[in-house]
């Protein structure tokens, strides 16, 4: 993934809009032993002699639906290793008329038939890396942790190509040894954990060589083990970057020069250094209008912070992330960043430090640091993480120290948890120093392959604060969560159903003072049909309780019980025109009586050209909002539109156009006050009507010079209008478009020798 725009989180919260800019970069790379330079050509043809003696596997188990029945189609996997890396090929038997080869942009959700290759390079059952190659050439990668948790904000340098024949299609991979950190092998052989999955779009079915799937709580632990020849690997990569940007809103030009160095003395170690890095991005965040008291989470996109970052990526319950690197670069540009990791057979260690430029704040430069170590047992691991943030612009130093553990009690029971403490030192006398604690404990019990239950216990004190370098939308929380989920796959050949999922869950929330916030009971299900259509539904009952956040610290008030229902039907993926529709209704204390509509049609002109539109429309009567520093109930309406055009011109060229527009209005406001019993009542205070309209357009052209070496040309424009009270939702577009908040053209070149 590429970098991040320089708008801080405070700007996001204030303006409720985020769009990004892409830079112009020139990169040069020197790599030893890791580049694709030998006679082996990754072309999907398998003409080389090495494939004749390669090891083989068969994808003979049906894992979607999770029946484990014998696969009805033949799929053969071939693999071997060389000094270049791990070579894998999958030959999928299927008539060409039944194949789906839709082309999508790099790291987008694949809509074609695809092969998913996931490798645990140390066979440690802890972390694995996924490489997805779609029929037609689409590529996606990501990282797997905590048994079955997938994150797509990781990019690696790997090679892939597909070809089609009348009766089959082939996916060929080359995964260089330098693609991910791995422990040094003690012998000439390396044990890999391996999972290979073939997915067929027209039948919406998947097949693998092992009896597991991503829905299983012990997914990574169930990978197959293969032994391959091991090769020593070292690499040195040097990237030089140059950026040019034209800010048409402020009539300014800017440019940037930077240097990035990645050195791997062996497979187990990596040192990464970035000097004056260019962290402009070419992938924009979703447009958000947020009226809630909780911060919106945006994923990291900057390559320095996503590459080789898995060791530091420690997460927890209620959305906790102990290292959230988007906090870095908020107060100023980054002068320098350095990261070191080492992976061993039992011990992993890593450290990272970043220094910001002091030009923007006029104070000393802010500094951020984190260190992580973990020890791996046969069926368990224990780790320690420390983070440090010296935020000079706020006169604040923050430390967080965390111990985490995970163990497999048996083949059917897993437990994991964290103990954490935060220590905040404020230089400002009006803000006291604080110390807080956080802890959570989870148990997963697997009755059988299609039935599991989960219990999560969470406690974060009101002084527990990780948000200087982490992310937690709410502290001051005590939570109990239980879920029971079951899949049903035993349907006859004449039945239209392929798979059914039913989940019953309950959640109880208190704050640290013992106030009962809310309790929830959820019942949800999926009905997946053999024609690839599916139905989702969810019903939720919410008990009465207390709300201690909506008033932004101006009092706790009582809430009443309510309920919600939502259902969505997808009409299937067989045709060029595809669409799904969702309907919702709720009657709750906070949102009042609300109805919602979601409609998302897509049309595929060819395998390489697609246009789609996403609409969310919501109408709420007596919605409770915090507007103009007071509580008030409004008749609230919101429209959220997104139009996307994706064109894969050829293997080298890609064009993406995205336009988003959100409008929100609140009318007939009635101010609310809190009485001595904690109940809300209507007051005579004035509650003004309000409106919000935000827009964003991004046009992005990419030309691929070589893997991870690209030319980008990007145009981005954003607009925002506030409180144009004479306009209805549909009429607010012109105001949101006309009031520009950004108007930029950026060019970026990245070249890798």
Residue, then its C-alpha position, 0 to 999 in steps of 0.5 A: x500500500x502507498x502512503x497517507x495524506x497529511x491531514x491530521x485526525x483532528x482535521x478529520x473529526x472537525x471537517x468530517x471529510x478525508x481525501x488523499x493525494x498521490x505524489x511523484x516518485x522516482x525509485x531505484x532498487x538494488x536487490x541481491x538474490x531476491x530478484x526475478x532474473x533467472x531463466x524461470x519465466x513466470x508466464x503461466x505456461x509451465x514450459x520449464x523442465x523444473x515443473x516436470x519434477x515438482x512436488x504435487x498436491x491435489x485440492x480434493x476437499x470442498x471447503x465452501x460449503x464446508x462439507x469436506x465432500x470430495x471436490x467435483x473438479x480436478x485441481x493440481x498444485x505443483x511446487x518447488x524452490x530455487x534461489x529465487x524463491x518458492x515456485x507454485x502453480x495450480x492447474x484448474x480443470x474447467x471448460x472455458x465457457x464456465x470460467x470467470x475472468x473479471x479483472x480488478x485493480x491490485x488489492x481489490x476484492x477479486x470477482x473472478x475465479x481465483x487461487x488463494x495461496x497462504x504460506x506460514x514461512x516458519x510453520x509456527x502456526x502464528x502468522x501467515x502471508x496470503x497471495x491471491x491470483x485471479x483468472x485474468x491476472x488480478x492480484x491481491x495480498x495480505x497477512x493472516x494473524x490470530x488464527x483467522x484474522x486477515x488484513x489487506x494493508x500489507x504489500x509484498x514483492x511477488x510475481x504471478x501470471x495466469x493463462x487460459x485454455x479451452x479446458x482449464x486455467x493455470x495460475x503460476x506464482x513466484x514468491x521470493x525469499x525476501x517477501x516476508x521475515x522468516x526464521x533461519x532454517x537450521x538445515x537444508x530443508x525448510x518446513x512450511x505451513x501451506x494452504x491452497x484454495x481454489x474458488x469457482x465463481x459460478x458455483x460459489x464453491x471452494x476447494x483445498x488440500x486440507x480440511x479447514x477454511x478461514x471461518x474456522x477458529x483454528x484456521x492457521x493451525x490446520x495448515x498442511x506442512x510441506x518440506x522444501x529445499x531452503x536457500x540463503x537469502x540476503x537483499x539490499x533495496x534502495x529507493x530514491x523518490x521525487x514528488x511533484x504536486x500542484x495545489x490548485x486551491x491555493x495556487x502552490x507547487x511542491x516537491x519532495x526528495x526522499x530515500x528509503x533503504x531496506x536491508x536483509x542480511x539474512x532471511x530472519x532480519x530486516x532493517x528499514x530506514x526512511x529519510x524525508x519519506x514521501x508519504x503521499x497516497x494514491x488510495x483514498x479513504x472512504x468519505x465519512x460524516x460522523x455525528x457520533x462521539x467516537x472517532x472513525x478508524x482509518x486503516x494505514x496505507x503507507x508502505x513503510x508502516x505496512x511492510x514487515x509490520x506484523x510483529x507490532x500489529x497487536x490488537x484487542x477487544x472493542x477495536x483496540x489497536x496498540x500500534x496505530x501508525x496513522x497517529x504518526x505524521x499528524x503534527x508535522x512531516x516525518x524527517x526519519x523513520x527506522x525499523x528493525x525486526x528479527x525472527x527466530x525459531x522461538x524468539x521474535x524481536x522488533x523496534x521502530x522509531x520515527x522523528x517528525x519535522x518540527x517546522x509545523x509546530x515550532x516546537x521540538x520534534x515529536x518522536x514515536x517509538x515501539x519495541x516488541x518481543x515474543x516467545x513461541x512455545x509449541x502450542x502457545x506464545x507470550x509477548x511484550x509490547x512497549x510504545x512511547x510517544x513524545x508529542x511536543x506540540x501538545x506537551x505530552x509524553x505517553x507510554x503503554x506497556x502490554x503483555x499478551x499471551x495465546x495458547x491452544x488448550x486442546x484441538x478444540x479450545x483456544x485462549x488468548x488475552x492481554x494485560x496493559x497499562x498506560x502512563x501519561x505525563x502532561x507538562x500542562x498543569x491543567x491536565x493531570x498525569x494519568x495511569x490506566x489499565x486495560x485487560x481482556x480475555x477470550x476463549x474459543x471452543x469448537x464443538x465440531x467443524x461447523x459449530x463453535x462458541x466464543x466468550x470475550x471478557x474486556x475491562x478498560x479503566x477510564x484513565x486507560x489511554x492508548x491513543x497517542x500511538x494506538x487506537x481505542x474508540x472507547x475506554x471506561x468499559x467493562x464488556x461481556x460478549x458471547x456468541x454461538x455460531x453454527x453452519x449447516x451444509x447437509x442439503x440434498x442435491x435437489x435443494x436450492x440451499x447450499x449453506x446456512x449460517x445462524x449466529x446467536x450472540x449477546x453483549x453486556x456493557x458497563x462503564x468503570x463506575x458500574x453504570x449499565x450502558x446497554x445490553x444487546x441480543x443478536x440473532x443473524x443468519x445467512x442463506x447461500x443458494x446454489x445459483x450464487x444468490x444469498x440472503x443475510x438478515x439480522x435482528x437485534x434487541x437492545x435493553x434500557x440503560x445509560x448513555x455517558x458519551x453522547x452529551x460529550x461529558x455534560x451528563x449521563x442520561x437514561x435510555x429506553x429499550x429498542x430493536x433493529x432489523x436489517x436484511x440484504x439480498x444479493x441476486x448472484x454473480x452470474x451475469x454482467x449486471x449484478x446487484x444487491x439490495x438491503x432494507x432496515x428498520x429500527x426503533x431505538x432511543x438514540x436513532x428514533x424510528x428509522x428506515x434505511x435503504x441500500x442498493x448497489x448495482x454493478x455492470x461489467x462491460x467486459x472482463x476489464x471494465x466495470x462501473x458500479x453505484x452504491x447508495x445508502x439512504x436513511x431517514x430517522x424520526x426523533x434522532x438524538x444528536x449533539x449539535x451546536x453544543x447541546x442535545x437535540x432530537x431531529x428529523x434526520x436524513x442522510x444520503x451516501x452515494x459512491x460511483x466507481x469506474x474501474x478499467x484495466x486497460x491492459x496488464x500494465x495500465x489501470x484507470x480508476x475513477x471514484x466519486x463520493x457524495x454525502x449529504x445530511x440534514x436535521x430539521x424540526x429540532x427539539x432541544x433536550x435537557x437532563x433532569x435530576x433522575x437522569x431522564x431527558x425532557x424537551x426544553x424551550x432552548x432553540x435547536x437550529x436546523x443543520x445540513x452537511x454536504x461533502x464531496x470527493x472526486x479522485x481520478x487515478x491512472x497507473x502504469x506498471x513498470x515492474x512489480x511495485x514500480x509504477x507511474x501514477x497520475x492522480x487528480x483529487x478534488x474535495x468540497x464541503x458545505x455546512x448549514x445551507x438550510x434552504x436546500x434539501x438533501x438532493x439539492x445540496x450536491x452543488x453546494x458541497x461540490x462548489x465549496x472546495x476544500x482541496x483541488x490537487x494534481x499529483x504525479x508519481x514515478x516509482x522504479x525498481x531495477 
